[in-house]
C-alpha cells in the first residue's frame, strides 16, 4: 500500500487584503479536504497567531491582522465558535493584542479573547525531553487549534514557523524557565516538538506574504515572499518554508526531531505540494543562518560531519543603537544574569559570556534592534 503523503498548499498572494486572503485560504483548505474534514461539528476553535511583541505592521514581527481576520471569517462562516489569543513573554496579552490590531479584527467578527493569562500545569509522560508544561487555560477551554504563524528567521532555532508558534501556548512569563532548562538549541527544539505533540493543532496557516529575514524574530528585515502556506503537518510546512529560503530542512532541529518523534515529515518524496509551484517563491539569497543546529551531546551525527559549526555565536550590542533601557537585562532568564549594567545604568549593558547560554532572549526582546 502506498503511504499517504503530507499535503502542503502554497498560494501566491501579493498584498494584505483581507477579502483576497480569505479566498486564498478558503481555496487552500478545500485542497486539503475542506474545513469540516478537519473539525467536528460543535467544536470550539482557538486561533493562535504569532503575537511575539508589540510592533508596527510594517516590521513583519507578527502575523498580519488581515490573515487573522480571514481565518476568523472562515471559522465563523463554517458555524464554529472561535476564540483567539497569544501569550507574549514580556507583555500583557490583552494590551499587546490590542496594539497589534488583533482586538479590532476579533471584535468585528465577534471572536472573544481566550484566557492566555492563567495556566495549568500538565503532565505529558510521552514527552521525549519535556514531560510537563504550564499551558494557558485557553487550550483547555477550546477543542482544537488553528496555528497562524509568521515566516521568520530566529537566532536560536534558525527559523520560527509552524512548530515554534505553539510556544505561545506556554504562559508568557514562564517561557524563560525553558531557556534555562534547555540551553542547548537542539534540546530546546525537541521540547517544542513535545509541546506540539501534546497540543496537536489541527491546521497550520503561515503568513509569508511579507516574511522576516536576518536578525529575527524581532529585529530582522521585512522580505516579500508573496506566499500563504497551509498544511495539517507542521513539519512538512516548515520544511517547505526552508526549501523556499534555500535552507536544508534537516539543519533545523525542530524539523529533524519533528520527523523522528512522529510529528510529521520533511522528506520531499513524502510531501505533496498543492496550489502554486514552489519555484514561484524561491528566495535563494534569503538572509538566514545556513549552518545546522547540533546537539552538544551529539556532535558526531553523520549528517553534520562535513559542516563547520560556528561555536562563537553570541549576542552582541550595537552601542550606536542601544538606548540603555534595560529590557535585555530583564529578559535574561538566568538567576545570575549573563548581562548587567556593570558600569552603571548610564552605560551600555555588559555581557559575561562565561554565563551566557545563547538563548537570545535579550536579542528577541530588544525594542531598538540593537542586539545581533
C-alpha positions as CSV (number, residue, x, y, z in Angstrom):
1,X,0.0,0.0,0.0
2,X,1.3,3.4,-1.0
3,X,1.9,5.7,2.0
4,X,-0.3,8.8,2.2
5,X,1.8,11.9,1.7
6,X,1.6,15.1,3.8
7,X,0.0,17.9,1.8
8,X,1.3,21.4,1.8
9,X,-0.6,24.2,-0.1
10,X,1.3,27.2,-1.5
11,X,-0.7,30.1,-2.7
12,X,0.5,33.3,-4.4
13,X,-0.7,36.4,-2.6
14,X,0.9,39.8,-3.2
15,X,-0.9,42.0,-0.7
16,X,-2.6,42.1,2.7
17,X,-6.2,42.4,1.6
18,X,-8.5,40.5,3.9
19,X,-11.0,39.5,1.2
20,X,-8.2,38.3,-1.1
21,X,-6.6,36.3,1.7
22,X,-9.9,34.9,2.7
23,X,-10.4,33.5,-0.8
24,X,-6.9,32.1,-0.9
25,X,-7.1,30.3,2.5
26,X,-10.6,29.0,1.7
27,X,-9.4,27.5,-1.5
28,X,-6.3,26.1,0.2
29,X,-8.4,24.4,2.9
30,X,-10.6,22.9,0.2
31,X,-7.4,21.4,-1.4
32,X,-6.8,19.7,2.0
33,X,-10.3,18.2,2.0
34,X,-12.4,21.0,3.3
35,X,-12.9,22.7,6.7
36,X,-15.3,20.1,8.0
37,X,-13.0,17.3,7.2
38,X,-10.6,18.8,9.8
39,X,-13.0,19.9,12.6
40,X,-16.1,18.3,14.1
41,X,-19.4,19.9,14.4
42,X,-19.8,21.9,17.6
43,X,-16.1,22.2,18.4
44,X,-14.6,25.4,19.8
45,X,-11.7,26.6,17.7
46,X,-8.7,28.6,19.1
47,X,-7.0,30.9,16.6
48,X,-3.3,31.2,17.7
49,X,-1.4,34.0,15.8
50,X,2.2,34.8,16.3
51,X,2.0,37.9,18.6
52,X,5.6,38.0,19.7
53,X,5.5,41.6,21.0
54,X,4.0,45.0,20.2
55,X,5.3,46.1,16.8
56,X,4.1,48.0,13.7
57,X,2.7,46.0,10.9
58,X,5.5,47.2,8.6
59,X,8.1,45.5,10.7
60,X,6.7,42.0,9.9
61,X,7.1,40.8,13.5
62,X,3.7,39.3,14.0
63,X,1.1,37.5,11.9
64,X,-0.7,40.2,9.9
65,X,-4.2,41.1,11.2
66,X,-5.6,40.5,7.7
67,X,-4.6,36.9,7.8
68,X,-6.1,36.6,11.3
69,X,-9.3,38.3,10.0
70,X,-9.6,35.9,7.1
71,X,-9.2,32.9,9.5
72,X,-11.9,34.4,11.8
73,X,-14.3,34.7,8.9
74,X,-13.7,31.1,7.7
75,X,-14.3,29.7,11.2
76,X,-17.5,31.7,11.8
77,X,-18.9,31.0,8.3
78,X,-18.5,27.3,8.9
79,X,-20.6,27.7,12.1
80,X,-17.9,27.1,14.7
81,X,-17.2,29.1,17.8
82,X,-13.9,30.9,17.5
83,X,-11.6,32.3,20.2
84,X,-8.1,33.8,19.9
85,X,-5.0,34.9,21.7
86,X,-1.3,34.5,22.4
87,X,1.0,34.8,25.4
88,X,4.0,37.1,24.8
89,X,7.0,36.5,27.1
90,X,7.1,40.1,28.5
91,X,3.9,41.9,27.7
92,X,0.3,41.6,28.9
93,X,-1.6,39.6,26.2
94,X,-4.6,41.9,26.2
95,X,-2.6,45.1,25.7
96,X,-0.2,43.5,23.1
97,X,-3.0,42.0,21.0
98,X,-4.8,45.4,21.0
99,X,-1.7,47.3,20.0
100,X,-1.0,44.9,17.1
101,X,-4.5,45.2,15.6
102,X,-5.9,41.8,16.5
103,X,-8.5,43.0,19.0
104,X,-10.2,45.3,16.5
105,X,-10.4,42.5,13.9
106,X,-11.7,40.0,16.6
107,X,-14.4,42.4,17.7
108,X,-15.6,42.8,14.1
109,X,-16.1,39.1,13.9
110,X,-17.4,38.7,17.5
111,X,-14.5,36.4,18.4
112,X,-13.7,36.6,22.1
113,X,-10.2,36.7,23.6
114,X,-9.4,33.4,25.3
115,X,-7.6,33.1,28.7
116,X,-3.9,33.5,28.0
117,X,-3.1,35.0,31.4
118,X,-3.6,31.9,33.5
119,X,-2.3,28.4,33.1
120,X,-2.5,24.8,34.3
121,X,0.5,22.5,34.8
122,X,0.1,19.4,32.8
123,X,2.0,16.1,32.8
124,X,3.0,14.7,29.4
125,X,4.6,11.3,30.0
126,X,5.0,10.7,26.3
127,X,7.4,13.7,26.1
128,X,10.9,12.8,24.8
129,X,12.7,15.6,26.7
130,X,9.9,17.5,28.4
131,X,7.2,15.8,30.5
132,X,5.4,18.8,31.9
133,X,4.2,22.3,30.7
134,X,2.4,25.3,32.1
135,X,-0.3,25.5,29.4
136,X,-2.6,28.5,29.2
137,X,-6.3,28.0,30.1
138,X,-7.3,28.9,26.5
139,X,-6.2,25.5,25.3
140,X,-8.5,23.7,27.9
141,X,-11.4,26.0,27.2
142,X,-11.4,25.0,23.4
143,X,-11.3,21.8,21.4
144,X,-8.9,22.5,18.5
145,X,-6.2,24.9,17.5
146,X,-5.5,26.7,14.2
147,X,-1.9,27.9,14.3
148,X,-1.4,31.2,12.4
149,X,2.4,31.5,12.2
150,X,4.7,34.0,10.6
151,X,7.6,33.2,8.3
152,X,10.6,34.5,10.1
153,X,14.2,33.7,10.9
154,X,15.2,33.1,14.5
155,X,18.7,33.5,16.1
156,X,18.3,30.5,18.4
157,X,16.3,27.9,16.3
158,X,17.2,29.2,12.8
159,X,13.5,29.7,11.9
160,X,10.2,30.4,13.7
161,X,7.3,28.9,11.9
162,X,4.5,26.4,12.3
163,X,6.1,24.3,15.0
164,X,7.6,27.1,17.2
165,X,4.3,29.1,17.1
166,X,2.8,26.9,19.8
167,X,5.3,28.2,22.3
168,X,2.8,31.0,22.8
169,X,0.5,28.4,24.5
170,X,3.0,28.3,27.4
171,X,2.3,31.0,29.9
172,X,4.3,34.1,28.9
173,X,6.4,34.8,31.9
174,X,7.3,31.1,32.3
175,X,9.0,30.9,28.9
176,X,12.3,31.9,30.3
177,X,12.3,28.8,32.5
178,X,12.5,26.6,29.4
179,X,15.5,28.5,28.1
180,X,17.3,27.8,31.4
181,X,16.2,24.2,31.4
182,X,17.1,23.6,27.8
183,X,20.0,26.0,27.0
184,X,21.1,23.7,24.1
185,X,19.1,24.8,21.0
186,X,18.8,21.2,19.9
187,X,17.1,20.1,23.1
188,X,15.0,23.3,23.2
189,X,13.8,22.4,19.8
190,X,12.9,18.9,20.9
191,X,10.9,20.4,23.7
192,X,8.9,22.4,21.1
193,X,8.2,19.2,19.3
194,X,7.0,17.6,22.6
195,X,4.7,20.7,23.1
196,X,3.2,20.2,19.6
197,X,2.7,16.5,20.2
198,X,0.7,17.4,23.3
199,X,-1.3,20.3,21.8
200,X,-2.0,18.6,18.5
201,X,-3.1,21.6,16.4
202,X,-5.3,20.6,13.6
203,X,-4.4,23.2,11.0
204,X,-1.4,25.4,10.2
205,X,-1.5,28.6,8.2
206,X,1.7,30.5,7.6
207,X,1.8,34.2,6.7
208,X,4.6,34.6,4.3
209,X,3.2,37.4,2.2
210,X,5.9,39.6,3.9
211,X,8.4,37.4,5.8
212,X,11.3,38.4,8.1
213,X,14.9,37.7,7.2
214,X,18.2,38.4,9.0
215,X,18.2,39.2,12.7
216,X,14.8,37.6,13.6
217,X,12.4,37.0,15.2
218,X,12.0,40.7,16.1
219,X,14.9,42.7,14.7
220,X,15.2,41.4,11.2
221,X,14.2,43.0,7.8
222,X,10.9,42.5,6.0
223,X,11.1,40.4,2.9
224,X,8.4,40.0,0.3
225,X,7.8,36.3,-0.4
226,X,4.1,36.6,-1.6
227,X,3.1,33.3,-0.2
228,X,0.5,31.7,2.1
229,X,1.3,28.2,3.2
230,X,-1.3,25.8,4.6
231,X,-1.0,22.2,5.9
232,X,-2.1,19.8,8.6
233,X,1.5,18.7,9.0
234,X,3.7,21.4,10.7
235,X,7.0,19.5,10.0
236,X,6.2,19.4,6.3
237,X,5.1,23.0,6.2
238,X,8.3,24.2,8.0
239,X,10.4,22.1,5.6
240,X,8.8,23.7,2.6
241,X,9.5,27.1,4.2
242,X,13.1,26.0,4.4
243,X,13.1,24.9,0.7
244,X,11.8,28.4,-0.3
245,X,14.7,30.2,1.5
246,X,17.4,27.7,0.4
247,X,17.9,26.2,3.9
248,X,18.4,22.5,4.4
249,X,15.4,21.3,6.4
250,X,17.4,18.7,8.3
251,X,19.6,21.5,9.7
252,X,16.6,22.8,11.7
253,X,16.3,20.8,14.9
254,X,12.5,21.3,15.2
255,X,12.1,19.7,11.8
256,X,14.6,16.9,12.3
257,X,13.1,15.9,15.7
258,X,9.6,16.5,14.4
259,X,10.2,13.7,11.9
260,X,12.0,11.5,14.4
261,X,9.3,11.9,17.1
262,X,6.3,11.3,14.8
263,X,5.0,14.9,14.5
264,X,5.3,14.9,10.7
265,X,7.8,14.5,7.8
266,X,10.3,16.6,5.9
267,X,11.3,14.2,3.2
268,X,10.4,15.6,-0.3
269,X,9.1,12.2,-1.5
270,X,6.6,12.1,1.4
271,X,5.2,15.6,0.8
272,X,2.6,16.5,-1.9
273,X,2.7,20.2,-2.9
274,X,-0.6,21.7,-4.0
275,X,-1.6,25.1,-5.3
276,X,1.0,27.3,-7.0
277,X,4.5,26.0,-8.0
278,X,7.3,26.1,-5.4
279,X,9.6,27.8,-7.9
280,X,7.4,30.9,-7.8
281,X,8.5,31.6,-4.2
282,X,12.3,30.8,-4.2
283,X,14.3,33.3,-2.2
284,X,17.8,31.8,-2.6
285,X,19.5,34.8,-1.1
286,X,17.2,35.0,1.9
287,X,19.3,36.1,4.9
288,X,19.3,33.1,7.3
289,X,21.9,31.1,9.2
290,X,22.6,28.1,7.0
291,X,24.6,26.1,9.4
292,X,23.0,23.2,11.3
293,X,21.9,23.2,14.9
294,X,24.0,20.4,16.5
295,X,23.3,18.9,19.9
296,X,26.2,19.5,22.3
297,X,25.9,15.8,23.2
298,X,25.7,14.5,19.7
299,X,28.3,16.3,17.6
300,X,29.2,13.1,15.7
301,X,25.9,12.9,13.8
302,X,26.8,11.8,10.3
303,X,24.7,14.5,8.6
304,X,26.9,17.2,10.1
305,X,30.3,15.7,9.8
306,X,31.4,17.9,6.9
307,X,29.8,21.0,8.2
308,X,31.8,23.6,10.1
309,X,29.7,24.9,13.1
310,X,30.3,28.4,14.5
311,X,31.0,27.9,18.2
312,X,31.3,31.7,18.8
313,X,27.7,32.6,18.1
314,X,27.0,35.1,20.9
315,X,24.7,38.1,21.2
316,X,26.4,41.5,20.8
317,X,25.1,45.0,21.4
318,X,25.4,47.8,18.8
319,X,26.3,50.7,21.1
320,X,25.3,53.2,18.4
321,X,21.7,52.0,18.6
322,X,21.3,50.9,22.3
323,X,19.2,53.3,24.5
324,X,20.1,51.6,27.8
325,X,16.5,50.7,28.5
326,X,17.5,47.5,30.4
327,X,14.9,45.3,28.7
328,X,17.7,43.0,27.6
329,X,18.9,42.6,31.2
330,X,15.4,41.9,32.4
331,X,14.9,39.4,29.6
332,X,17.9,37.2,30.6
333,X,16.2,34.1,32.1
334,X,19.3,33.2,34.3
335,X,19.2,33.8,38.0
336,X,22.7,35.1,37.8
337,X,22.3,37.4,34.8
338,X,24.6,37.0,31.8
339,X,24.4,40.7,31.2
340,X,24.1,43.6,33.5
341,X,24.7,47.3,34.0
342,X,28.2,46.6,35.3
343,X,29.4,50.1,34.8
344,X,26.1,51.8,35.9
345,X,22.8,52.4,34.2
346,X,24.1,55.4,32.2
347,X,26.3,52.9,30.3
348,X,25.7,50.1,27.8
349,X,24.9,46.7,29.5
350,X,27.9,44.3,29.5
351,X,27.8,40.6,28.8
352,X,29.5,37.9,30.9
353,X,29.9,35.3,28.1
354,X,31.0,32.7,30.7
355,X,27.4,32.7,31.9
356,X,25.6,33.3,28.6
357,X,23.6,30.2,27.4
358,X,23.0,31.7,23.9
359,X,19.2,31.6,24.2
360,X,19.0,35.1,22.6
361,X,16.1,36.2,24.8
362,X,17.9,39.5,25.0
363,X,18.0,39.9,21.2
364,X,14.4,38.7,20.8
365,X,13.1,41.3,23.2
366,X,15.3,44.4,22.4
367,X,12.8,47.1,21.1
368,X,15.6,49.0,19.4
369,X,17.0,46.1,17.3
370,X,20.4,46.8,19.0
371,X,21.4,43.2,19.6
372,X,22.7,40.9,16.9
